[in-house]
Amino acid sequence: MLLDFFLSLRRANIPVTLPEHLSLLQAMAAGIGTGSLSNFYTIARVCLVKDESYYDRFDRTFGAYWEGRELQFDRLMDEVPDEWLTRQKNREFSDEEKAAIEALGGWDAIMETLAKRLDEQDEAHHGGSKWIGTGGTSPFGHSGYNPEGVRIGGKSQHRRATKVWHERRYKDLDSDLELGTRNFKMALRKLRKMAKSDRQDKLDLEHTIRSTAHKGGLLDIHMTGERRNAVKVLLLIDVGGSMDWYAQLTSQLFTAAKTEFGRLEQFYFHNFIYEGVWRSNSRRHTERVSIDELQRTYSRDHRLILVGDASMSPYEIMVAGGSVEHWNEEPGYVWAQRLLEAFPHCTWLNPEPEERWPYTQSIGMVQKLMDNRMHALSVAGIQAAIEELKKPRVASTWE
């Protein structure tokens, strides 16, 4: 089957070679690219396609070949030894079980109950509905399910946690990533506004040649100010948690923005805006930049672009102490308001598919806070956002 797939790529005039096909087989033998057709797609493109100009052709050929053959691929993967695919399995909850689990009833009740559990519990519990543990329906712990609780450790599964307790380590986005950024660059280019510098320090070659010719060959040098990108951009990117799903997409945006805007300042935040942001995720606890400092350092004519899926507990926006990483003395929306007042030319780019927005309460709240200036993180969405950034604006208010 994989040989037929290899030959279909050759027929599509994609210059794949036998050594590259063997590299793919070796990767799969090591357990890379197995488990699902999606995983196989990723490793197959890495191994077989060496020129990004063939990516689109590869995608079309891949889709045409594997359509209707998913079950055959699954049977092929069954031949891979189990030890290559072994991973810890979490408990699965049916829709009926989820519906039967009741929430504690709000932020105050959750935090009060957690304080009691910490006082009362003296041993590990797993699979239960009350104590701090794993794999159960308790509001406290991880790897289980509860419609409203505190995730302590573990990884996000249902994205329903009201608060998260554990240290996170996030990677900075790759600013050198070039693949797939071309369309983003073209969309962002519409925001660029070129202006001449007052400094006359660049040779005006065309004017110099013309003037010299008019003077019979007597050299007449003319200087001019260098044209530069006059747009100033402040880019704030949500990182970690549910944004891990969109790390590559946001890296592509970051790369495109870094290329297109000579005056770009970029910072990170997690989930929502609070007292400060940071430039490096490895030093986010020790080298934070306060929102007040951003207001003092950067002028109102900066274009503010926030990037995030806006998918979080509503408490993170509305309640003091709602942050998943620290105790914020003031609600998130207060800090967001201050930021929007300082930089009225702003927009929010959301990588979450737009058809899902109506089903996430926090997205609606952020959309309202942004005065409907949230757009999809896509070429069309960026183009719409650019038009917003060009308009004269006044700061919005939260109601």
Secondary structure, 3 states (H helix, E strand, C coil): CHHHHHHHHHHCCCCCCHHHHHHHHHHHHCCCCCCCHHHHHHHHHHHHCCCHHHHHHHHHHHHHHHCCCHHHHHHHHHCCCHHHHCCCCCCCCCHHHHHHCCCCCCHHHHHHHHHHHHHHCCCCEECCCCCCEECCCCCEEECCCCCCEEEECCCCCCCCEEEEECCCCCCCCCCCCCCCCHHHHHHHHHHCCEEECCCCCEECHHHHHHHHHHCCCCCCCCEECCEEECCEEEEEEECCHHHHHHHHHHHHHHHHHHHHCCEEEEEEECCCCCCEEECCHHHCCCCEEEHHHHHHHCCCCCEEEEECCCCCCCHHHHCCCCCCCCCCCCCHHHHHHHHHHHCCCEEEEECCCHHHHHHCHHHHHHHHHCCCCEEECCHHHHHHHHHHHHCCCCCCCCC
